[in-house]
Amino acid sequence: MANEIIITICTLLLVAYVFDLTASTTKIPSVILLLGLGYLVNHAAMMFKIGIPDLSPLLPVFGTVGLILIVLEGSLELDLKESTIPIIKKSLFMAFVPMMIFAFGLGYAFHVFGGFGWRESLTNAIPFSIISSAIAIPSVSNLGQDRKSFVIYESSLSDIFGVIFFNFLVRNPEVNVASFIDFFFQIIIIFVISVLATIGLSIMLRKLKHHIKFGPILILVVLIYAVSKLYHLPGLLFIMLFGLSIGNLDKLKENKWVSRLKPLRMKREVFRFKDIVIEATFLIRVLFFLLFGFLIQTEEILNLETLKWAGAIVGAVVLLRAITLLVLRSDVLPLMFIAPRGLITILLFVLIPADEMIPFVNRSLVIQVILLSVIVMMLGLMFTKRKKTSEKIVHVFSDQGTSIENSENKGD
């Protein structure tokens, strides 16, 4: 039996890898194919009467680890320099303002049309207001460098803002001055932790000579996030600050404290660490969406009672994004379509307190919103021509090449 399980898992992972390889050609996001594959595996198991234990408890575990790795991978890829400041400003605005408008708007709709309490309505609305970086980031690999950076920043910040907002609302039955003071101290604490942890992990990355060092560092990152969540601290903020810091140490080489880490020489180690993160992210992301697809039931997809709400939610998301992008004078196409709901929506949905759940905000609605938003994103990417960005990409690689060359010349 164990041998059959190993064969099945390896086969599914290899098929998922093929999906990833062909995504740029087919223009179909791999997440849709993964969900479909998991769904088919479930029905095949039922057809052949193969007994499979309840796997649903694994979903939050894979989801949490996947979220950590995806945000870390995205932040490691971001190149902080003066030319990226406008993109950072726009993505920061896009990650926060539309999310808040949509959350309060959808919460108001639940409150007025559903007759539910305002606080419960807002709590149930937040999971649908957050872009899934787990789906958005891998889906934009073929876009130009500027658009890709914008999506990485926006979706990662959306995850962070959304989780902080959700936790703040769930932890504070009454929102008052004391709750905001407590929230402010949480931000200060996680910032201090981020600085200290980044220094310590950077020293480990630089000093460790053992042939196994990237694995323990990655485990420590996940551990720090998990411990911070126990104390209700915004752990994703630490993940992003850590990734941005070690990924851009060479930009701070003039600082006397940073120069002690020999950032140019350390850049090689960061590249190797990033490769490990990318590989791990792929495996966890694939397992999460395969498992989610496996757990989907046909009646949940075809639930007509929630389908009208799902369509309205996705339509409102696209319309709000189009308006906001026009206000920012940014490219409307295809960015207005790149707002998938996914991993983070599922994680927050299962964390809604039982006594605050709205009856029709159920698995059917969550699944339908995820599928519709991903399909809309797929169609938007398929019918949008890519801008020429070859010169920008050449400059990016030449900058990285120069950094590596300097590192080799000054090192050892």
Secondary structure, 3 states (H helix, E strand, C coil): CHHHHHHHHHHHHHHHHHHHHHHHHHCCCHHHHHHHHHHHHHHHHHHCCCCCCCCCCHHHHHHHHHHHHHHHHHHHHCCCCHHHHHHHHHHHHHHHHHHHHHHHHHHHHHHHHHCCCHHHHHHHHHHHHCCCHHHHHHHCCCCCHHHHHHHHHHHHHHHHHHHHHHHHHHHCCCCCHHHHHHHHHHHHHHHHHHHHHHHHHHHHHHHCCCCCCHHHHHHHHHHHHHHHHHCCCCHHHHHHHHHHHHHCHHHHCCCHHHHCCCHHHHHHHHHHHHHHHHHHHHHHHHHHHHHHHHHCCHHHHCCHHHHHHHHHHHHHHHHHHHHHHHHHCCCCCCHHHCCCCCHHHHHHHHHCCHHHCCCCCCHHHHHHHHHHHHHHHHHHHHCCCCCCCHHHHHHHHHHHHHHHHHHHHHCC
